[in-house]
Amino acid sequence: MMTTPLKRALGVCYYPEHWEESQWATDAARMAALGLTWVRIGEFAWARMEPQPGKLELDWLDRAIDTLGAAGLKVVLGTPTATPPRWMLDRHPDMLAHDREGRPRSFGSRRHYDFAHEGYRAECARITEILARRYGRNPHVAAWQTDNEYACHDTVLSYSPVALKAFRNWLAQRYQSPQALNRAWGNVFWSMDYASFDEIGLPNLTVTEANPAHQMAFRRFASDMVVEFNRVQTTIIRRHSDYPIAHNYMGQITDFDHFAVGADLDIASWDAYPLGFLSDRLTASPEHKRRFVRQGDPDFQAFHHDLYRAVGRGRWWIMEQQPGPVNWAPWNPDPLPGMARLWAWEAFAHGAEAVCYFRWRQAPFAQEQMHAGLLRPDSAPAPAHDEAAQVARELAEMPDQGTAEAKVALVFDYASAWAWEVQPQGRDFSYFRLVFETYRALRRLGLSIDVLPPDAADLSPYALVLAPGVATLSAPFLAALATYKGLSLIGPRSNAKTVEFATPVPLPPNLPGLDATVARVESLPPDVPVHLPAGGALRHWREKVETSATVVEQSLDGWPALIRAAGLHYLAGWADEVALARILTRLCDEAGLATEALPEGLRQRDSATHRFVFNYNAEPVHWQGREIPAAGVDWQPLPAR
């Protein structure tokens, strides 16, 4: 993970095509005066760039880039492929993705394309080539963004005729023969054998569940289509430009492998909407959501900061930061005063190079007119405007820095999210929630965390490594685990499937040096906990393990709950908050990691030079002899080492 100093900056998303050209220079001057550095433009403007097939109108974009550059601003230029113009559908009437029921997604919004459509990919390559040739050496264009928010609006999994044709080709490349596919998938079950790849359909509209191996293959295929689609654009841009390339991912989206897409990028960015996520995506109690309704969850943003730092191999941004109420969640409250500042500083504490607010001016028309900006629709400053100015002033006074080197690592694997969606075995089993609850428990102990990809091959920088719920542990990770000298906590439900979604033999978890066999598993309703004598319980998921390893904890019914061999630990169930806090505290003590149970809503993160403290509460918190203001952030230099 990157620890070298980095130059941090603020930015904003801007849509010059939405405003009269006479406003552009004034807007640019105001942005610069506010202390902004970056301006993202262009990602939704294909219809203005090419109003008719082959009829290019880019002079307005030239002038917009020149106007922003003249004010001293740097441009992030987005490829406009997330919003194909209406004429594109006439040209490629079969380009639309289809939902699970087989219905085409229609024009009139955005992201109305199938990733596998070869004709649309060619159109995307063409417009990307035009933009890269024209702006690849432009002194004001200093970064690129491919497309916009892959997977948004449930658009990765397409059940179209185009997807079917591409899936069959993908299967033929992967398995080479139908007989090999039949063996890999176990198609002898229920007489599902195929004599030809052309007989294979998509895993939807079946009478009951489709073969899980079929579903898992389709998830891998769909993710590969996103990777290929993105690579078309990055390959072209690199031929004409040396500027870094990013894509803006989203929160709690696991439909494709972000690490695989990120391998073709220079920067991972994501779009952070804390209040929208709390209302729309987070699994939490009503009391928790009420407490943080105007602040956002204390850990959700931080988890994604660390995740995308890993996806970007150390380089990451926030491309869209919530400045006020959004328009798309079930409820859209106004952030507490101070939150726009706190969210930005938390990103910088986790190593962000840039935080860009979405958007400059609130739009008075179309789908997002209820989404706040730094300016109101009448161009008067909105509340986040002055908070952004404060962050800009503080950045100018704070030394450039990177993140501190964390001593705790947490593995995240997108394929495991697909696996446990395909076969959850319990209605409330969620891989994301399992990992996120582990991350939250570590944060509550005051720890800084690195997220690792599933093929991490070097664990030596860490004192403690955790890998909950990884369906198929990779060969590089298992090799690293075999020689790892620190402490590790694997499970539950780890190494429980082969790559082809079969139950492996030897039975799970089959970890190096650990004699343990998961003999049976059970998923449990929320009101049926398996209590642990030391406190807390296993909930949702429990494994009955036969083992000769050391039993650290067992459940009241006598089955091992936590076992170990040397530094390797296996957790045979989904530990609740009480049990997980106790287990992690014990492991940290043994690993020599200092912990402190932080007050509710208070979190901390170390940069290379400072310790930042974030108060997500609506009231001040007194801690360690100082007062952390409500919805506030405080920092102090780290002691010299």
C-alpha positions as CSV (number, residue, x, y, z in Angstrom):
1,M,0.0,0.0,0.0
2,M,1.2,3.5,-0.9
3,T,2.8,5.4,2.0
4,T,4.7,8.0,0.0
5,P,3.5,11.7,0.2
6,L,0.8,12.7,-2.2
7,K,-0.7,15.9,-3.4
8,R,-4.3,16.2,-2.2
9,A,-6.9,18.3,-3.9
10,L,-10.5,19.1,-4.2
11,G,-12.6,19.0,-7.4
12,V,-16.1,19.2,-8.7
13,C,-18.3,17.6,-11.4
14,Y,-19.5,20.1,-14.0
15,Y,-21.7,20.0,-17.1
16,P,-21.0,22.9,-19.3
17,E,-23.6,21.6,-21.8
18,H,-26.3,22.3,-19.2
19,W,-25.6,26.0,-19.0
20,E,-25.3,29.0,-21.2
21,E,-21.8,29.5,-22.5
22,S,-21.8,33.0,-21.1
23,Q,-21.8,31.4,-17.6
24,W,-18.7,29.2,-18.1
25,A,-16.0,31.7,-17.3
26,T,-17.8,33.0,-14.2
27,D,-18.3,29.4,-13.0
28,A,-14.6,28.6,-13.6
29,A,-13.4,31.7,-11.8
30,R,-15.7,30.8,-8.8
31,M,-14.4,27.2,-8.8
32,A,-10.8,28.4,-8.7
33,A,-11.5,31.0,-6.0
34,L,-13.1,28.3,-3.9
35,G,-9.9,26.4,-3.9
36,L,-10.9,23.6,-6.4
37,T,-8.3,22.0,-8.6
38,W,-10.1,19.3,-10.7
39,V,-13.2,19.5,-12.8
40,R,-14.8,16.4,-14.3
41,I,-16.8,17.0,-17.5
42,G,-18.1,15.1,-20.6
43,E,-19.3,11.8,-19.3
44,F,-22.9,12.3,-20.3
45,A,-22.5,14.5,-23.4
46,W,-22.4,12.1,-26.3
47,A,-25.6,13.6,-27.9
48,R,-24.0,17.1,-27.9
49,M,-20.6,15.7,-29.1
50,E,-22.2,13.8,-32.0
51,P,-25.9,14.9,-32.5
52,Q,-26.1,12.7,-35.7
53,P,-24.1,9.7,-36.7
54,G,-20.7,10.9,-37.9
55,K,-21.6,14.6,-37.4
56,L,-19.2,15.8,-34.8
57,E,-19.7,19.0,-32.8
58,L,-16.7,19.3,-30.5
59,D,-16.0,23.1,-30.7
60,W,-18.1,23.7,-27.7
61,L,-16.1,21.1,-25.7
62,D,-12.9,22.8,-26.9
63,R,-14.1,26.1,-25.6
64,A,-15.2,24.6,-22.3
65,I,-11.9,22.9,-21.7
66,D,-10.0,26.1,-22.6
67,T,-12.2,28.2,-20.3
68,L,-11.6,25.9,-17.3
69,G,-7.9,25.6,-18.1
70,A,-7.6,29.4,-18.4
71,A,-8.9,29.6,-14.8
72,G,-6.1,27.3,-13.6
73,L,-8.3,24.2,-13.4
74,K,-7.4,20.7,-14.4
75,V,-10.0,18.7,-16.4
76,V,-11.0,15.0,-16.0
77,L,-12.5,14.1,-19.3
78,G,-15.0,11.3,-19.3
79,T,-15.8,9.1,-22.2
80,P,-19.6,9.5,-22.8
81,T,-20.4,5.9,-23.3
82,A,-22.8,5.5,-20.3
83,T,-25.4,7.6,-22.2
84,P,-25.7,6.5,-25.9
85,P,-27.7,9.0,-27.9
86,R,-31.1,8.1,-29.3
87,W,-29.8,7.6,-32.9
88,M,-27.6,4.8,-31.5
89,L,-30.6,2.7,-30.8
90,D,-31.8,3.1,-34.4
91,R,-28.4,2.0,-35.6
92,H,-28.2,-0.9,-33.2
93,P,-31.7,-1.9,-32.2
94,D,-30.5,-5.1,-30.4
95,M,-28.0,-3.2,-28.1
96,L,-30.3,-2.9,-25.1
97,A,-29.7,-5.1,-22.1
98,H,-32.6,-7.4,-21.0
99,D,-33.7,-7.8,-17.4
100,R,-34.1,-11.2,-15.6
101,E,-37.6,-11.6,-17.1
102,G,-36.2,-11.2,-20.6
103,R,-37.6,-7.6,-21.1
104,P,-35.5,-5.0,-22.9
105,R,-34.4,-2.0,-20.9
106,S,-35.7,1.0,-23.0
107,F,-34.3,4.4,-24.0
108,G,-35.1,7.4,-21.9
109,S,-32.6,7.3,-19.0
110,R,-29.0,6.0,-19.1
111,R,-26.8,2.9,-19.1
112,H,-29.1,1.4,-21.8
113,Y,-26.6,-0.9,-23.4
114,D,-25.5,-4.5,-23.2
115,F,-21.8,-4.9,-22.3
116,A,-21.4,-7.8,-24.7
117,H,-22.8,-6.0,-27.8
118,E,-20.0,-5.9,-30.3
119,G,-21.6,-3.2,-32.4
120,Y,-21.9,-0.9,-29.4
121,R,-18.3,-1.7,-28.3
122,A,-17.2,-0.6,-31.8
123,E,-19.1,2.7,-31.4
124,C,-17.5,3.3,-28.0
125,A,-14.1,2.6,-29.5
126,R,-14.8,5.1,-32.2
127,I,-15.9,8.0,-29.9
128,T,-13.0,7.2,-27.5
129,E,-10.5,7.3,-30.4
130,I,-11.9,10.7,-31.5
131,L,-11.7,12.2,-28.0
132,A,-8.3,10.7,-27.3
133,R,-6.8,12.0,-30.5
134,R,-8.2,15.4,-30.0
135,Y,-7.5,15.9,-26.2
136,G,-4.8,13.3,-25.4
137,R,-2.1,16.0,-25.4
138,N,-4.3,18.9,-24.3
139,P,-2.4,20.7,-21.5
140,H,-5.7,21.3,-19.6
141,V,-6.9,17.6,-19.7
142,A,-4.9,16.0,-16.9
143,A,-6.9,12.8,-16.3
144,W,-9.5,10.5,-18.0
145,Q,-12.6,8.7,-16.7
146,T,-14.0,5.7,-18.6
147,D,-17.8,5.5,-18.9
148,N,-19.7,6.1,-15.6
149,E,-20.6,3.9,-12.8
150,Y,-20.4,0.4,-14.3
151,A,-23.3,-1.7,-12.8
152,C,-25.5,1.2,-11.8
153,H,-29.2,0.4,-12.2
154,D,-28.6,-3.3,-12.2
155,T,-27.1,-3.4,-15.7
156,V,-24.3,-5.9,-15.6
157,L,-26.4,-9.0,-15.8
158,S,-28.2,-9.0,-19.1
159,Y,-30.4,-11.8,-20.4
160,S,-30.6,-10.6,-24.0
161,P,-30.1,-12.6,-27.2
162,V,-26.8,-10.7,-27.6
163,A,-25.7,-11.9,-24.1
164,L,-26.7,-15.4,-24.9
165,K,-24.6,-15.6,-28.0
166,A,-21.6,-14.1,-26.2
167,F,-22.1,-16.4,-23.2
168,R,-22.1,-19.5,-25.4
169,N,-18.8,-18.3,-27.1
170,W,-17.3,-17.6,-23.6
171,L,-18.3,-21.1,-22.5
172,A,-16.8,-22.7,-25.6
173,Q,-13.5,-20.8,-24.9
174,R,-13.5,-21.8,-21.3
175,Y,-14.5,-25.5,-21.5
176,Q,-13.5,-26.4,-25.1
177,S,-16.1,-29.2,-25.2
178,P,-19.7,-29.7,-24.0
179,Q,-18.6,-32.9,-22.3
180,A,-16.0,-31.0,-20.2
181,L,-18.7,-28.5,-19.3
182,N,-21.1,-31.2,-18.3
183,R,-18.5,-32.8,-16.0
184,A,-17.5,-29.4,-14.5
185,W,-21.1,-28.4,-13.8
186,G,-22.3,-31.8,-12.6
187,N,-25.0,-31.8,-15.3
188,V,-25.8,-35.5,-14.7
189,F,-28.0,-34.1,-11.9
190,W,-31.6,-33.7,-13.1
191,S,-30.6,-34.8,-16.7
192,M,-29.1,-31.4,-17.6
193,D,-26.4,-32.7,-20.0
194,Y,-25.8,-30.6,-23.1
195,A,-24.7,-32.1,-26.5
196,S,-23.7,-28.7,-27.9
197,F,-22.9,-25.2,-26.6
198,D,-25.7,-24.0,-28.7
199,E,-28.1,-25.8,-26.4
200,I,-27.1,-23.8,-23.4
201,G,-29.4,-21.0,-22.3
202,L,-29.1,-18.2,-19.8
203,P,-29.8,-19.1,-16.1
204,N,-33.1,-17.3,-15.8
205,L,-36.8,-18.2,-16.2
206,T,-36.1,-21.8,-15.1
207,V,-38.9,-23.6,-13.2
208,T,-36.8,-23.6,-10.0
209,E,-33.2,-22.6,-9.4
210,A,-30.8,-23.1,-12.2
211,N,-27.7,-25.2,-11.7
212,P,-25.5,-23.1,-9.4
213,A,-22.4,-23.9,-11.5
214,H,-24.3,-22.5,-14.5
215,Q,-25.2,-19.4,-12.6
216,M,-21.7,-18.9,-11.3
217,A,-20.3,-19.3,-14.8
218,F,-22.7,-16.6,-16.0
219,R,-21.6,-14.3,-13.2
220,R,-18.0,-14.7,-14.3
221,F,-18.9,-14.2,-17.9
222,A,-20.8,-11.0,-17.1
223,S,-17.9,-9.6,-15.1
224,D,-15.5,-10.4,-18.0
225,M,-17.7,-8.5,-20.3
226,V,-17.3,-5.4,-18.1
227,V,-13.5,-5.9,-18.1
228,E,-13.4,-6.2,-21.9
229,F,-15.7,-3.2,-22.4
230,N,-13.5,-1.1,-20.2
231,R,-10.3,-2.4,-21.8
232,V,-11.4,-1.2,-25.2
233,Q,-11.4,2.3,-24.0
234,T,-8.2,2.3,-21.9
235,T,-6.2,0.7,-24.7
236,I,-7.2,3.5,-27.1
237,I,-6.6,6.3,-24.6
238,R,-3.1,5.0,-23.8
239,R,-2.2,5.2,-27.5
240,H,-2.8,9.0,-27.5
241,S,-2.4,10.2,-23.9
242,D,-0.1,9.8,-20.9
243,Y,-2.6,11.2,-18.5
244,P,-3.9,8.7,-15.8
245,I,-7.2,6.9,-16.4
246,A,-9.8,6.3,-13.7
247,H,-13.3,4.8,-13.5
248,N,-15.8,5.8,-10.9
249,Y,-17.1,2.7,-9.0
250,M,-20.0,2.8,-6.5
251,G,-20.7,1.6,-2.9
252,Q,-21.8,-1.9,-2.1
253,I,-21.7,-3.0,-5.7
254,T,-20.3,-6.5,-6.3
255,D,-21.8,-7.4,-9.8
256,F,-18.4,-7.4,-11.4
257,D,-14.8,-7.8,-10.3
258,H,-13.5,-4.4,-9.6
259,F,-9.9,-5.7,-9.2
260,A,-10.0,-7.1,-12.7
261,V,-11.3,-3.8,-14.1
262,G,-8.8,-1.9,-12.0
263,A,-5.9,-3.7,-13.5
264,D,-6.4,-1.7,-16.7
265,L,-6.7,1.7,-14.8
266,D,-4.2,4.0,-13.1
267,I,-6.7,5.3,-10.5
268,A,-9.7,3.7,-8.7
269,S,-12.3,6.3,-7.9
270,W,-15.7,5.9,-6.3
271,D,-18.9,7.8,-5.8
272,A,-19.6,8.4,-2.1
273,Y,-23.1,9.2,-1.0
274,P,-23.2,8.5,2.7
275,L,-26.8,9.5,3.4
276,G,-28.1,7.7,0.3
277,F,-26.3,4.5,1.2
278,L,-27.5,4.6,4.8
279,S,-31.1,4.9,3.6
280,D,-30.9,2.7,0.6
281,R,-28.3,-0.1,1.0
282,L,-27.0,-0.5,4.5
283,T,-28.4,-3.4,6.6
284,A,-28.7,-1.9,10.1
285,S,-31.2,-1.5,12.9
286,P,-33.8,1.3,12.7
287,E,-32.2,2.8,15.8
288,H,-28.8,2.9,14.0
289,K,-30.3,4.5,11.0
290,R,-32.1,7.2,13.0
291,R,-29.0,8.0,14.9
292,F,-26.9,8.6,11.8
293,V,-29.6,9.7,9.4
294,R,-27.9,13.1,8.7
295,Q,-24.3,11.9,9.0
296,G,-24.1,8.5,7.3
297,D,-22.8,5.2,8.7
298,P,-19.5,5.7,10.6
299,D,-17.8,2.8,8.7
300,F,-19.4,2.5,5.3
301,Q,-17.4,5.2,3.6
302,A,-14.2,4.2,5.2
303,F,-14.6,0.6,4.1
304,H,-14.9,1.7,0.5
305,H,-12.0,4.1,0.8
306,D,-9.8,1.1,1.9
307,L,-11.3,-1.2,-0.7
308,Y,-10.7,1.2,-3.6
309,R,-7.2,2.0,-2.4
310,A,-6.6,-1.7,-2.9
311,V,-8.3,-1.7,-6.3
312,G,-6.2,1.2,-7.4
313,R,-3.0,-0.3,-6.1
314,G,-2.5,2.7,-3.8
315,R,-4.0,5.4,-6.1
316,W,-7.6,6.4,-5.5
317,W,-10.0,9.3,-5.6
318,I,-13.6,10.2,-4.8
319,M,-15.0,11.3,-8.1
320,E,-18.4,12.2,-6.7
321,Q,-18.9,13.3,-3.1
322,Q,-22.3,14.0,-1.7
323,P,-22.7,17.7,-0.8
324,G,-26.4,17.8,0.3
325,P,-29.6,15.8,-0.2
326,V,-29.5,13.3,-3.0
327,N,-32.5,12.5,-5.2
328,W,-32.4,8.7,-5.5
329,A,-32.7,7.1,-2.0
330,P,-36.0,6.2,-0.3
331,W,-35.5,9.2,2.0
332,N,-33.1,12.1,1.3
333,P,-32.2,14.1,4.4
334,D,-30.0,17.2,4.5
335,P,-26.5,16.5,6.0
336,L,-25.7,18.0,9.3
337,P,-23.5,21.1,9.1
338,G,-19.9,19.9,9.0
339,M,-20.4,16.6,7.3
340,A,-19.3,17.7,3.8
341,R,-16.0,18.7,5.5
342,L,-15.8,15.5,7.6
343,W,-16.4,13.2,4.6
344,A,-13.7,14.9,2.6
345,W,-11.1,14.7,5.4
346,E,-11.9,11.1,6.1
347,A,-11.2,10.3,2.5
348,F,-7.9,12.2,2.6
349,A,-6.9,10.4,5.9
350,H,-7.4,7.1,4.0
351,G,-5.1,8.3,1.2
352,A,-7.4,9.9,-1.4
353,E,-5.6,12.1,-3.9
354,A,-8.7,14.0,-4.8
355,V,-12.2,14.5,-3.5
356,C,-14.6,15.9,-6.2
357,Y,-18.1,17.1,-5.1
358,F,-21.1,16.2,-7.2
359,R,-22.0,18.7,-8.6
360,W,-21.2,22.3,-9.1
361,R,-24.7,23.7,-9.6
362,Q,-27.9,21.9,-8.8
363,A,-29.8,21.2,-12.1
364,P,-33.3,22.8,-12.3
365,F,-34.4,20.2,-14.9
366,A,-34.6,16.4,-15.6
367,Q,-34.0,13.4,-13.4
368,E,-31.5,14.8,-10.9
369,Q,-33.1,18.2,-10.2
370,M,-33.6,17.3,-6.5
371,H,-29.9,16.4,-6.1
372,A,-28.0,19.2,-4.3
373,G,-24.8,20.8,-5.5
374,L,-22.2,23.3,-4.2
375,L,-24.5,26.0,-5.7
376,R,-28.2,26.2,-5.7
377,P,-30.1,26.3,-9.0
378,D,-30.0,30.1,-8.8
379,S,-26.2,30.0,-8.4
380,A,-26.2,31.1,-4.7
381,P,-23.9,29.0,-2.5
382,A,-25.4,25.9,-1.0
383,P,-24.2,24.9,2.6
384,A,-21.5,22.6,1.3
385,H,-19.9,25.4,-0.7
386,D,-18.4,27.0,2.4
387,E,-17.4,23.7,3.9
388,A,-15.5,22.9,0.7
389,A,-13.8,26.2,0.9
390,Q,-12.7,25.4,4.5
391,V,-11.3,22.1,3.4
392,A,-9.4,23.8,0.6
393,R,-7.8,26.2,3.1
394,E,-7.0,23.4,5.5
395,L,-5.4,21.4,2.7
396,A,-3.1,24.3,1.9
397,E,-1.9,24.3,5.5
398,M,-1.5,20.5,6.0
399,P,1.6,18.8,4.8
400,D,1.2,16.4,1.9
401,Q,1.0,12.8,3.1
402,G,0.1,9.2,2.3
403,T,-1.7,6.7,4.5
404,A,0.0,5.0,7.4
405,E,1.1,1.4,7.0
406,A,-1.7,-0.7,8.5
407,K,-0.9,-3.8,10.5
408,V,-4.3,-5.4,9.9
409,A,-5.5,-6.7,6.6
410,L,-8.9,-7.9,5.4
411,V,-9.5,-9.9,2.2
412,F,-12.4,-8.9,-0.1
413,D,-13.4,-11.2,-3.0
414,Y,-16.0,-10.3,-5.6
415,A,-16.5,-13.9,-6.7
416,S,-17.5,-14.8,-3.2
417,A,-20.2,-12.3,-3.3
418,W,-21.5,-14.0,-6.5
419,A,-21.2,-17.4,-5.0
420,W,-23.2,-16.7,-1.9
421,E,-25.8,-14.8,-3.9
422,V,-26.2,-17.9,-6.1
423,Q,-26.4,-20.3,-3.1
424,P,-27.0,-18.3,0.1
425,Q,-28.4,-21.3,1.9
426,G,-29.9,-18.8,4.4
427,R,-32.2,-16.0,3.3
428,D,-30.2,-13.4,5.1
429,F,-26.7,-14.6,4.2
430,S,-24.7,-11.7,2.6
431,Y,-21.0,-11.9,1.9
432,F,-20.7,-8.1,1.8
433,R,-22.4,-7.8,5.2
434,L,-20.2,-10.5,6.7
435,V,-17.0,-8.7,5.6
436,F,-18.4,-5.3,6.4
437,E,-19.3,-6.3,10.0
438,T,-15.7,-7.6,10.4
439,Y,-14.4,-4.3,9.2
440,R,-16.7,-2.4,11.5
441,A,-15.5,-4.4,14.5
442,L,-11.9,-3.6,13.7
443,R,-12.7,0.1,13.3
444,R,-14.5,0.2,16.6
445,L,-11.2,-1.0,18.2
446,G,-9.5,2.1,16.7
447,L,-7.5,0.1,14.1
448,S,-6.4,1.2,10.6
449,I,-7.1,-1.5,8.0
450,D,-5.8,-2.5,4.6
451,V,-8.1,-4.4,2.2
452,L,-6.4,-7.1,0.1
453,P,-7.4,-8.8,-3.1
454,P,-8.2,-12.5,-3.0
455,D,-4.9,-13.4,-4.7
456,A,-2.7,-11.6,-2.3
457,A,0.6,-13.4,-2.2
458,D,2.5,-11.5,0.5
459,L,1.0,-11.2,3.9
460,S,4.3,-10.4,5.7
461,P,3.6,-6.7,6.3
462,Y,0.7,-7.5,8.6
463,A,0.4,-8.7,12.1
464,L,-3.2,-9.9,11.6
465,V,-5.0,-11.1,8.4
466,L,-8.7,-11.9,8.2
467,A,-10.5,-13.7,5.4
468,P,-14.2,-14.2,6.2
469,G,-16.4,-16.1,3.8
470,V,-14.0,-16.5,0.8
471,A,-15.7,-19.2,-1.2
472,T,-12.6,-20.4,-2.9
473,L,-9.3,-19.4,-1.4
474,S,-6.7,-18.8,-4.2
475,A,-3.5,-20.7,-4.6
476,P,-1.4,-17.6,-4.1
477,F,-3.2,-16.8,-0.8
478,L,-3.0,-20.3,0.5
479,A,0.7,-20.4,-0.3
480,A,1.2,-17.1,1.5
481,L,-0.9,-18.4,4.5
482,A,1.3,-21.5,4.8
483,T,4.4,-19.4,5.4
484,Y,2.8,-16.5,7.2
485,K,4.3,-15.7,10.7
486,G,1.5,-13.5,12.0
487,L,-2.0,-14.3,13.2
488,S,-4.8,-15.1,10.8
489,L,-8.6,-15.6,11.2
490,I,-10.3,-17.5,8.4
491,G,-14.0,-18.3,8.0
492,P,-16.8,-18.8,8.4
493,R,-17.8,-20.5,5.1
494,S,-14.3,-20.2,3.6
495,N,-12.8,-22.5,1.0
496,A,-16.2,-24.2,0.8
497,K,-16.5,-24.3,-3.0
498,T,-14.3,-25.2,-5.9
499,V,-14.0,-22.8,-8.8
500,E,-16.7,-24.7,-10.6
501,F,-19.0,-24.5,-7.5
502,A,-18.7,-28.0,-6.2
503,T,-18.2,-29.0,-2.6
504,P,-14.4,-29.9,-2.5
505,V,-13.0,-33.1,-1.1
506,P,-11.1,-33.0,1.2
507,L,-14.0,-31.1,2.9
508,P,-13.6,-27.4,3.9
509,P,-11.8,-25.5,5.2
510,N,-8.7,-27.5,4.1
511,L,-6.3,-24.9,5.4
512,P,-2.5,-25.5,5.6
513,G,-1.5,-27.0,9.0
514,L,-5.1,-27.1,10.4
515,D,-6.7,-30.4,11.0
516,A,-10.4,-29.5,10.7
517,T,-13.4,-30.8,8.7
518,V,-16.7,-28.9,8.4
519,A,-19.0,-31.9,8.8
520,R,-22.3,-30.1,8.6
521,V,-23.5,-26.5,8.2
522,E,-26.7,-24.8,9.3
523,S,-28.3,-21.4,8.5
524,L,-30.3,-20.0,11.4
525,P,-33.2,-17.5,11.6
526,P,-32.3,-14.2,13.3
527,D,-34.0,-15.2,16.5
528,V,-32.1,-18.5,16.9
529,P,-28.6,-17.7,18.2
530,V,-26.0,-20.3,19.2
531,H,-24.6,-18.9,22.4
532,L,-21.0,-18.9,23.4
533,P,-20.0,-19.3,27.1
534,A,-17.7,-16.3,27.0
535,G,-20.5,-14.0,25.7
536,G,-22.2,-13.3,22.5
537,A,-23.3,-15.9,20.0
538,L,-23.1,-17.3,16.5
539,R,-25.9,-16.1,14.3
540,H,-27.1,-16.6,10.7
541,W,-24.5,-19.3,9.9
542,R,-22.9,-22.1,12.0
543,E,-20.6,-24.9,11.1
544,K,-20.1,-28.2,13.0
545,V,-16.4,-28.9,12.8
546,E,-14.6,-32.1,13.6
547,T,-11.0,-31.2,14.6
548,S,-7.9,-32.2,16.5
549,A,-6.7,-28.6,16.6
550,T,-6.8,-26.5,19.7
551,V,-10.4,-25.4,20.6
552,V,-10.2,-21.8,21.7
553,E,-14.0,-21.4,22.1
554,Q,-16.9,-23.7,21.9
555,S,-20.6,-23.2,21.8
556,L,-22.9,-24.1,24.7
557,D,-23.9,-27.2,22.7
558,G,-20.3,-28.4,22.7
559,W,-19.3,-27.8,19.1
560,P,-16.0,-25.9,18.4
561,A,-16.6,-22.3,17.6
562,L,-13.0,-21.0,17.2
563,I,-10.1,-23.3,16.6
564,R,-6.4,-22.7,16.0
565,A,-3.2,-24.3,14.9
566,A,-0.1,-22.1,15.6
567,G,-1.2,-18.6,14.4
568,L,-3.9,-19.8,12.1
569,H,-7.5,-19.5,13.4
570,Y,-10.7,-20.8,12.0
571,L,-14.1,-19.2,13.0
572,A,-16.9,-21.8,12.5
573,G,-19.8,-19.3,12.4
574,W,-21.0,-15.8,12.0
575,A,-20.1,-14.1,15.2
576,D,-22.3,-11.4,16.6
577,E,-21.0,-8.0,17.6
578,V,-20.2,-9.0,21.2
579,A,-18.4,-12.2,20.3
580,L,-16.5,-10.7,17.4
581,A,-15.2,-7.8,19.5
582,R,-13.9,-10.2,22.1
583,I,-12.3,-12.5,19.5
584,L,-10.6,-9.6,17.7
585,T,-9.4,-8.0,20.9
586,R,-7.8,-11.2,22.0
587,L,-6.1,-11.6,18.6
588,C,-4.9,-8.0,18.6
589,D,-3.5,-8.4,22.1
590,E,-1.6,-11.5,21.1
591,A,-0.3,-9.8,17.9
592,G,0.9,-6.8,19.9
593,L,-1.6,-4.4,18.4
594,A,-2.9,-1.6,20.6
595,T,-6.7,-1.4,20.7
596,E,-9.3,0.9,22.3
597,A,-13.0,0.5,22.3
598,L,-14.0,3.8,20.8
599,P,-17.1,5.7,21.9
600,E,-20.2,5.0,19.6
601,G,-19.9,7.0,16.4
602,L,-16.2,8.0,16.9
603,R,-13.6,6.6,14.5
604,Q,-9.9,7.2,13.9
605,R,-7.5,6.7,11.0
606,D,-3.7,7.3,10.9
607,S,-2.1,9.0,8.0
608,A,1.7,9.0,7.6
609,T,2.0,12.0,9.8
610,H,-1.3,12.6,11.7
611,R,-4.0,10.7,13.6
612,F,-7.4,11.8,12.5
613,V,-10.5,11.4,14.7
614,F,-14.0,11.6,13.1
615,N,-17.1,12.2,15.2
616,Y,-20.2,10.9,13.3
617,N,-22.5,11.9,16.2
618,A,-24.9,14.8,16.2
619,E,-23.4,15.9,19.6
620,P,-19.8,16.5,20.8
621,V,-17.8,13.6,22.2
622,H,-15.3,14.0,25.1
623,W,-12.4,11.6,24.5
624,Q,-8.8,11.4,25.7
625,G,-9.0,14.8,27.4
626,R,-10.4,16.7,24.3
627,E,-13.7,17.5,22.8
628,I,-14.4,16.3,19.3
629,P,-17.2,18.6,17.9
630,A,-20.4,17.2,16.6
631,A,-20.2,16.1,13.0
632,G,-16.5,17.2,13.3
633,V,-13.0,16.1,12.6
634,D,-9.9,16.6,14.7
635,W,-6.3,15.7,14.0
636,Q,-3.0,15.6,15.9
637,P,0.6,14.9,14.7
638,L,1.7,11.3,15.3
639,P,4.6,11.0,17.8
640,A,8.0,10.7,16.2
641,R,9.1,7.1,15.6
